[in-house]
Amino acid sequence: MKEEQTSFARERERLNQLLIEYGNKSTKRFLNLDEQVYCNGVLDRRTKEMMGLVASLVLRCDDCIKYHLIQCHEQAVTREELQELLSVALIVGGSITIPHIRRAVAFWDEL
């Protein structure tokens, strides 16, 4: 695992633990639901992670983008598939997503 990816994963875990510590029942339920939604169902986890990446790009959440890029990489999403995902995000989100897409491509290249 590359240094930035490892650092990101460690920091995300640390902050999630703080969130759980400070969170109430609703927060904990939401986090559990978030984890369950990405499990295999009619749609497999790989497809759901790709959908999560597109949504994160459109919503312009850099932390979410990194998380879903890592998950997509672990789910063996190809470079060609990534190119199409980025095209969908761009057409749905518009030109305002371009800076996020640039950073996404740079992060993917490091993976």
C-alpha positions as CSV (number, residue, x, y, z in Angstrom):
1,M,0.0,0.0,0.0
2,K,1.4,3.4,-1.0
3,E,2.2,5.9,1.8
4,E,-0.6,8.4,1.0
5,Q,-3.1,5.5,0.8
6,T,-1.9,4.1,4.1
7,S,-1.9,7.5,5.7
8,F,-5.4,8.2,4.4
9,A,-6.7,4.9,5.7
10,R,-5.2,5.4,9.1
11,E,-6.6,8.9,9.5
12,R,-10.0,7.8,8.3
13,E,-10.0,5.0,10.9
14,R,-8.9,7.4,13.6
15,L,-11.6,9.9,12.8
16,N,-14.3,7.2,12.5
17,Q,-13.4,6.0,16.0
18,L,-13.8,9.6,17.3
19,L,-17.1,9.9,15.5
20,I,-18.3,6.6,17.1
21,E,-17.1,7.8,20.5
22,Y,-18.9,11.1,20.2
23,G,-21.8,9.9,18.1
24,N,-25.2,8.9,19.4
25,K,-27.4,6.0,18.4
26,S,-28.4,7.7,15.1
27,T,-24.8,8.3,14.0
28,K,-23.9,4.7,14.8
29,R,-26.9,3.4,12.9
30,F,-26.0,5.6,9.9
31,L,-22.4,4.3,9.9
32,N,-23.7,0.7,10.1
33,L,-26.1,1.4,7.2
34,D,-23.3,2.9,5.1
35,E,-21.3,-0.3,5.6
36,Q,-24.2,-2.6,4.8
37,V,-25.3,-0.8,1.6
38,Y,-22.0,-1.7,-0.1
39,C,-22.3,-5.4,0.6
40,N,-23.1,-7.8,-2.3
41,G,-26.8,-7.9,-3.1
42,V,-28.6,-7.8,-6.5
43,L,-25.7,-5.4,-7.4
44,D,-22.3,-6.6,-6.4
45,R,-20.0,-4.6,-4.2
46,R,-17.7,-3.7,-7.1
47,T,-20.7,-2.0,-9.0
48,K,-21.8,-0.2,-5.8
49,E,-18.2,1.1,-5.2
50,M,-18.2,2.5,-8.8
51,M,-21.5,4.2,-8.1
52,G,-20.2,5.6,-4.9
53,L,-17.2,7.0,-6.7
54,V,-19.4,8.8,-9.3
55,A,-21.7,10.2,-6.6
56,S,-18.7,11.3,-4.5
57,L,-17.2,13.1,-7.6
58,V,-20.5,14.8,-8.3
59,L,-20.9,15.9,-4.7
60,R,-17.2,17.0,-4.7
61,C,-16.2,15.2,-1.5
62,D,-12.4,14.6,-1.8
63,D,-12.3,12.2,1.2
64,C,-15.1,10.1,-0.2
65,I,-13.5,10.2,-3.6
66,K,-10.2,8.8,-2.2
67,Y,-12.1,6.2,-0.2
68,H,-14.1,4.9,-3.2
69,L,-11.0,5.0,-5.4
70,I,-9.2,2.7,-3.0
71,Q,-12.2,0.4,-2.9
72,C,-12.5,0.4,-6.7
73,H,-8.8,-0.4,-7.0
74,E,-9.3,-3.3,-4.5
75,Q,-12.3,-4.5,-6.5
76,A,-10.1,-4.6,-9.7
77,V,-11.8,-1.7,-11.6
78,T,-9.8,-1.2,-14.7
79,R,-8.3,2.0,-16.1
80,E,-10.8,1.9,-18.9
81,E,-13.7,1.5,-16.5
82,L,-12.4,4.4,-14.5
83,Q,-12.3,6.5,-17.6
84,E,-16.0,5.8,-18.2
85,L,-16.8,6.5,-14.6
86,L,-15.1,9.8,-14.7
87,S,-17.0,10.7,-17.9
88,V,-20.3,10.0,-16.2
89,A,-19.3,12.1,-13.2
90,L,-18.3,14.9,-15.5
91,I,-21.5,14.9,-17.5
92,V,-23.7,14.7,-14.4
93,G,-21.7,17.1,-12.2
94,G,-20.5,19.5,-14.9
95,S,-17.2,21.4,-15.2
96,I,-17.1,22.1,-11.5
97,T,-16.1,18.5,-11.0
98,I,-12.9,18.8,-13.1
99,P,-10.6,19.8,-10.2
100,H,-11.8,16.7,-8.3
101,I,-11.4,14.5,-11.3
102,R,-7.9,15.7,-11.7
103,R,-7.0,14.8,-8.1
104,A,-8.9,11.5,-8.5
105,V,-6.7,10.6,-11.5
106,A,-3.5,11.6,-9.7
107,F,-4.5,9.5,-6.7
108,W,-5.5,6.5,-8.9
109,D,-2.1,6.7,-10.6
110,E,-0.5,6.4,-7.2
111,L,-2.5,3.3,-6.5
